[in-house]
Amino acid sequence: MLNPARCAAVAAALLAGMLAVVHAEIVEQVLIKVNGELFTKTELEERQVGALRQMGQAADLKNNPSDAQLRKALDDITPELVVNVVDEMLILQRGKELGYKMSDEQFQSYLENIKKDSKIETEEQFQAALKQENMTMADLKKNVEKTIVMSRVQQNEVVGRLAVSEADSRRYYEVHAKEFTTPQSITLREIFVTVPGDGKTLNVGLDEAAREKANQIRQRAVGGEAFDKLAAEVSDAPSKANAGLIGPLNLSELSPDLQKLVEGMKAGEISPVLHAQKGYQILKLESSSLAETLPFDQARDQISEKVFAEKRKAEFDKYLTKLRAEAIIEFKNMDIKKAYQVGLERMKAGPAQ
């Protein structure tokens, strides 16, 4: 026979549990409504942790949530996150309007590619990988479908309408010729003579002795001794291990004075003794190549890719602006609204995130 008191207690416990679930749903803080679709504080925190994990800071935030540096990192990443969330919701809503879905075949193909790329051979290994990412199969499927639907929207609504003309390519080539230019490069050998000391005070005697030693070494090189052998024998520089070889270097990487010196030298020529920090240096120009610009016809494919990328970004930005303008975006938290506005301003000023 059932104990009435025990039945009442069980019923009360069940009711309390049900109320707790309902209460949890009610108190879940909604941050944004996009065309009636909700985005909550929990979802934002998950994205923040994901972004910090990519930066290698998620564990630090968990272990030390009061850390000022991590708080600053959150402040830095949140504006773009909020904008990306709204844009993602708008694109997915548009994909739903267009009837885009992920087929079972697409998902299976995606899984096979993941396993192949990650060298996962068994189902146990795959499940372990999911667990390591704190993800279920349902989570993975949802994320993959988002990616596929968003890609289809971008392809059909924006990318499929783009074209790169000959005039576009030539205009880009003229403005960005440096992108297709191999800079002038040089290869040097060096011999370095160090002035003994702490580097803070100058001992005139030691300095003169080092300079005289460098002059004598240069005379030996000019007199016919192999520069590479001299460097391997007497140089104090780390390049001694490579017979003094330095480079190849872009000429622009050198200091202005050294650029001027090297530009006046011919291959095989040896420089005067040069005063450097902590000692004296002798250089030999091994080889030099002139700057070379790739002709338009040879750069055509590269140019088309760059022009297409620029057009795609510009047109996709316009598309997103249109979606935002047509949407009903309601912010339930003023801090999130401010972050959204900051994110939009950042995206206008710099590359798309």
Secondary structure, DSSP 8 states (H G I E B T S, - for coil): ---HHHHHHHHHHHHHHHHHHHHHHHHS-EEEEETTEEEEHHHHHHHHHHHHHHTT-HHHHHH-TT-HHHHHHHHHHHHHHHHHHHHHHHHHHHHHHTT----HHHHHHHHHHHHHHTT--SHHHHHHHHHHTT--HHHHHHHHHHHHHHHHHHHHHTGGG----HHHHHHHHHHTGGGGEE--EEEEEEEEEE--S-SSS--HHHHHHHHHHHHHHHHHHHTT--HHHHHHHH--SGGGGGTTEEEEEEGGGS-HHHHHHHHT--TT-B---EEETTEEEEEEEEEEE--EE--HHHHHHHHHHHHHHHHHHHHHHHHHHHHHHHS-EEES-HHHHHHHHHHHHHHHHS---
